[in-house]
Amino acid sequence: MLNDEVNSSVLETLRKQRLFRYDCNSPEESEVSIFEKKFATYVGTQYAVAMNSCSSALFVALLCAGIKPGDKVAVPAFTFIAVPSSIVHAGALPVLVEVTEDYVMDLNDFETKVADGNVKALMLSYMRGRVPNLEKVIEICNKYNVIFLEDAAHSLGVLYSQTQTGTFGLAGAFSTQSYKMIDGGEGGVLVTNDKNIAFKAMLYAGCYEHNWEKHFGTKEDAAKLKDMTNSIPAYNFRMSNLTASVLNPQLKKIEGRVEFLNNNYATLVDILLKCKNIRIPAFEENVRPAADSIQWEFINLSEHQINQIIAGLATHGIEINVFNGSNARSFWNWMFFEQNEKCPFTKELIQKTVDYRLRGNLSFGDIELIGNTILNEICNVL
Ligand SMILES: Cc1ncc(COP(=O)(O)O)c(C=O)c1O
């Protein structure tokens, strides 16, 4: 994915010897501020605050939303360990919510779990780019006074009714870690349309003294920012100019990359659905996916047969995993908070669900070969 344009952008940053985002006089001279501006434009929000990871952005989003130690925060049980971790980091308690067989948060279970009025916020994880009915999510949040926050780590490029996911709630967080749509090695971005949230996020992320002058969109609020500075701890989660210079040239490639990945995804789905032991839920019509991975459920196969298929595919260099064993997405492995909700449906579903990354360099021929090899390995164990 990285190319000559990225090389020259990084070399230019090195040549200038300005690796720190605030080592400049104005936002126009900061690679990170430029990235924030372009990122906000791409996703369609007023503000973006770049950080060192999505996990930092999730943590900061919770603090900005006023989550306090002891508060409860709902989160779908099908997500990555970093998401409940960010909730625990804020001193809050994750409340796990079941997902449906479409891998999206189960809205009935969500409503049941927030109905007592004790859940302060929802951290909706668009795990593997899957999106529930957002009108319904917002309706339930409004009904029970639940603050809506979004973990869009995996959903840069995923649109819901033509709007970027991660922009529906009070704040959203994206990841630019290597396995995501744009690759900065590490990195994250908090987005919001709320000025107060954006300013607080800047300060939590480590904007100290007068450095807010080096962010876009702050000029008219100098007095406000002067007042806010030092009233919020600076956790120093800043992104460096080096990371931003890797990311900046990739932003304009997202749409092309999404189209390429979605074509590969559609081809692979067509091949795999020839097998009656594979179930792949379709995306809703109003969801434009950005399919950088594929998930399917193995049906009518034993655990032993599934393990045989996984082992067989590994001999062909095709590494697939189910959400089992020590997988960091298997919620029953998370021992760092008390799990009062068992989410049996999600456990049963994801243990038989395959996770396979669709790399950006796979050709049509590669996809055909991978699909047919998977079908052959399934036939071998039947
Ligand atoms: C669903 C999900 N949310 C959040 C994160 C955290 O992202 P980061 O690694 O940038 O902290 C990840 C990381 O892979 C993830 O998969």
PDBQT file of the ligand as one rigid body, heavy atoms in Angstrom, charges set to zero:
ROOT
HETATM    1  C1  LIG A 401     -12.492  -2.987  16.653  1.00  0.00    +0.000 C 
HETATM    2  C2  LIG A 401     -11.267  -2.283  17.137  1.00  0.00    +0.000 A 
HETATM    3  N1  LIG A 401     -11.399  -1.194  17.896  1.00  0.00    +0.000 NA
HETATM    4  C3  LIG A 401     -10.311  -0.517  18.354  1.00  0.00    +0.000 A 
HETATM    5  C4  LIG A 401      -9.037  -0.926  18.047  1.00  0.00    +0.000 A 
HETATM    6  C5  LIG A 401      -7.885  -0.168  18.611  1.00  0.00    +0.000 C 
HETATM    7  O1  LIG A 401      -7.124   0.418  17.611  1.00  0.00    +0.000 OA
HETATM    8  P1  LIG A 401      -5.617   0.870  17.903  1.00  0.00    +0.000 P 
HETATM    9  O2  LIG A 401      -4.757  -0.339  17.654  1.00  0.00    +0.000 OA
HETATM   10  O3  LIG A 401      -5.346   1.952  16.915  1.00  0.00    +0.000 OA
HETATM   11  O4  LIG A 401      -5.535   1.322  19.310  1.00  0.00    +0.000 OA
HETATM   12  C6  LIG A 401      -8.860  -2.042  17.234  1.00  0.00    +0.000 A 
HETATM   13  C7  LIG A 401      -7.502  -2.469  16.848  1.00  0.00    +0.000 C 
HETATM   14  O5  LIG A 401      -7.287  -3.322  16.033  1.00  0.00    +0.000 OA
HETATM   15  C8  LIG A 401      -9.999  -2.748  16.784  1.00  0.00    +0.000 A 
HETATM   16  O6  LIG A 401      -9.883  -3.847  16.061  1.00  0.00    +0.000 OA
ENDROOT
TORSDOF 0
